């Protein structure tokens, strides 16, 4: 067990990251429910209504690719996506819980799970740069570096406490 954290800045920072992770989990749950709810509906009708609502021309090339992709999703593929999404959501919620209660294992988990995505996010950013992709990678790198800093500080404090106990 780790010593109780009493630093308000540490608690606020880690709880902010917990809120981000929880929010990411909620977004995936909502997106998954939205996709899953369309499984036996007229995909073309739903897609056209969506595009009409956002005033998007359905005859544009990329829109056609999107509609075609949605139409080709089979029930088996949908279940595979649902399982992966469920695993992702469970990880996000477990991580958010541990971070909210300032658990060292959750800080390490946030560092590791965030670091895993950086190469993919960087590749995506270089291939198709947008302000949203820049924001995503900046936030993720910030979280990864913050968690690493917290864990290194904790290790240094733990080492100093052990050293003073041995010499004192």
N, C-alpha and C positions, 0 to 999 in steps of 0.2 A: 504494500500500500504506500502511496506517496503522501508526503506531508500536506496538510490542508493549505490551500492557497488563500492568502488574505489580501493580496494586491488587487485593488479595485480596477486598475488598468488592465491587468491580466484577465480578470474575470470578464470585463466588458468586451475586450478583444476576442476572447475565445467564444463568448456567447454570440457575438456578431457573426463569427464564422459558423457557429451552430445554426443560426437563423438562415444563413445562406445555404447551407447543406440541406436543411429541412425544406426550404423553399424549392430547391432543385428537385427533391423527392416529390413534393406536391405537384410540381409542373409535369413531371413524368407520369404521375398517377392520373392527372387530369387529361393529358394527351392520350394516354393509353385507354382511358375510358371513352374518350371521344372516338378514337379509331375503332375500338372494339364495338361501340354502339352502332357503327356503320356497316357492320359485317354482313347483314342480310338486307341492306337497303339498296336502293338504286344509286350506285356510286356516282354515275354521271350526273344525276339530278342534284345530289348533295354537293358535288364539286362545282357544278354550274351555279347553284344558289350561293355558295361561298364566294365564288369569283364575282358574281353580280353584286353581292353585298359590299365587296371591297373595290368595286368598279375596275376590275381587271379584265382585259380583253382575252376571252377564251381561245382566240385564234393565234395568240403569240406562241412561238416555238417552245419556250420553257414551260409554259402553262400546259401545253399538250403533253409534254414529257411527264409532268406531275400527275395529270389525270390518268395517263396510261399506266404509270407506276402504281397508283392507288387501285386502279381497276384490276391489275394483275396479282394483287396480294391474295394468296390463297388462304384457306382456313388453317392449313398446316403451318404456313409461314407466319400467319398471324399469331398462332399459339407459340411459336418459337420466339417471336418478338415479345410476346406477353411474358414469357418465362424470363427472358433477359431483362426486361423492364422491371419485373418483380424483384429479381436479385439486386439490380441497381438501386431500387427504391429501399429495399431492406437495408442495404449497406449505408445509404444516405441517412436513414432514420436512426440506425444504430450509432453511426458516427455523430449525428446531431445530438442524440441523447448523452453520449459520453462527453462530448464537448460542453454541453450545457452544465453538466455536473463536474466539469474541470478534471476529467480523468486523463492521466498521462497516456494511456493506451490510445485514447481517441485523438489526442494531438498527433501521435505518431501515425495513426490511421489517416488523418486529414493530410498530413505531409505526404504519405505514400500514395494515397489515391489521387491526390492532386497532381503529384509529380508524374504519374503514369500518363496523364492526358496531355501534358505540355508538348511532347513531340508531335502528336496528332493535331493539336490545336495550331501549332506553329506551321505545320505543313499545310493545313487548311487555310490559314491566314495568307501564306505565300502564294497559294494557288488562286484563291478568290478573296482578295483583301476587301474588307468592309469595316466600318466603324464598330459594328456589333462584334465581329471576330476580334478586333483589337481590344475591345472592352473585356471580352471573355478571357483572353489570354492574360491581360494585365491583372484582372481580379484573381485568376488562378495562380499566377506566379506570385502575386502578393500574399495569398493565403499560404502557399507552399513555403515561401521564405519566412513568413511570420511564425508558422508552426516549427520550422527548423530552428529559428532563433529561440523560441520558448524552450524547446527540448534541450538545446545546447546550454542555455542559461541554467536550466534545472540540473543538468549533469554537472556543470561547474559548481553550483551551490552544494550539490550532494557530495561531490569530491572534496570541497572545502570543509564541509561539516564532518566528513569522515576523517579528514586529516587533523582537524582540531580535536576530535574525540580521541584519536590515537596519541597525539602529543600532549593533550591536556590532562 
